[in-house]
Amino acid sequence: MIWHQQEIEKIYQATASSANGLTKQTAQDKLQEFGENILAEKKKQPTWMLFLLQFKDFMILVLIVAAIISGIAGEMTDTIIILVIVILNAIVGFVQEYRAEKAMEALKKLATPNINVIRDGHQINISSTKLVPGDLVVLDAGVSIPADLRLTEVHALRIEEASLTGESVAVDKISDAIDKEDIPLGDRLNMAYKGTNVTNGRGKGIVIGTGMNTEIGKIAGMLQEDKSRTPLQVRMADFSKKISYLILAICILLFVMGILRGEAPMQMLLVAISLAVAAIPEALPALITIALAQGANRMVKKNALMRKLPAVETLGSVTYICTDKTGTLTQNIMKVVEVLPANNLPEIEEEISFFVLAMSLNHDAVPTDEGWQGDPTVIA
């Protein structure tokens, strides 16, 4: 259903709701059907698995096998050198990815606010995770929109949607249906979306999407899709396999020729292993990892966080980036940098300036545990 095109009565019918909200029983049934209003995440890989994945490269596996065989044959010096290089390579890659994962987790730590809803005709306060389609949500200045809503009632309602659309200016909302079908999110004036904030006025909205069925949930879903490999990863994997297969083929040929000439099998095995260890560029993975880590560290100093090391090479190939400014490159947060006193202001009792009094009376910003909520200019 195209929600912004529907009249309010049709929205009530489609969500089995009414102007009195859902009944308690209906809300419980829908919670069982739709689940909690949270963004789902893929199962996280344990730390030990993140470390082990550093050894999955084909060339690394060949080197480990060569090191084991060298150790069995008594060549402990070669074994130790190879293993040290392999482990150092894994540690560098692991540390970078672990730090990036922790930074990503910090970005996801958002508070789960309570929200006022109307159920059985009465306004109650519940956790936003318990919202279900059909719930009638009460909106006031400072409220963070907890789910995707079709607005049913507005009174000077303005919502700041920078986090979703990039538009820095708060949008005036309406409750009437909009005839146009294919319009962008920013033009759906009778809708309110999860993750945006009410900066002015009040209103009501009926929940039409929760959790992963919201617009912000769709974005979260795209972020969790399997990532394609970078050009560097593709080329290195191809190079590693070709050079490893070639070296192994030569070593096998050398071993077979030695046996046919009557050489001792153990002696020929050691010669073949020595050739493999000498020919395989065991320092190559370490050098590539160190080079990428250096690039990642330089980007971190410029506040650019690289989640995966190989992405450094891909980003290094970018010539132009076209992006929206507000909410993407900026935070939509304003600060007062200078205050100039005005002349001939009327005197105010109790030693409070007229300027401070006017500012105190003429705003609807609300303090919360995370900071002030409201119009960015008022907060500044």
Buried (B, 14 or more C-beta within 10 A) or exposed (E): EEBBBBEBEBBBEBBEBBBEBBBEEBBEBBBEEBBBBEBEEEEEEEEEEBBEBBBEBBBBBBBBEBBEBBBEBEBEEBBEBBBEBBEBBBEBBBEBBEBBBEEEEEEEEEEEBBBBBBBEEEEBEBEBBBBBBBBBBBBBBBBBBBBBBBBBBBEEBBBBBBBBBBBBBBBEBBBEBBEEEEBEBEEBBBBBBBBBBBBBBBBBBBBBBBBBBBBBBEEBEEEEEEEEEBEBBEEBBEBBBEBBEEBBEBBEEBBEEBEEEEEEEEEBBBBBBBBBBEBBBBEBBBEBBBEBBEBBEEBBEEEEEBBBBBBBBBBEEEEEEEEEEBBEEEEBEBEEEEEEEEEEEEEEEEEEEEEEBEEEEEBBBBEBEEEBBBBBEBBE
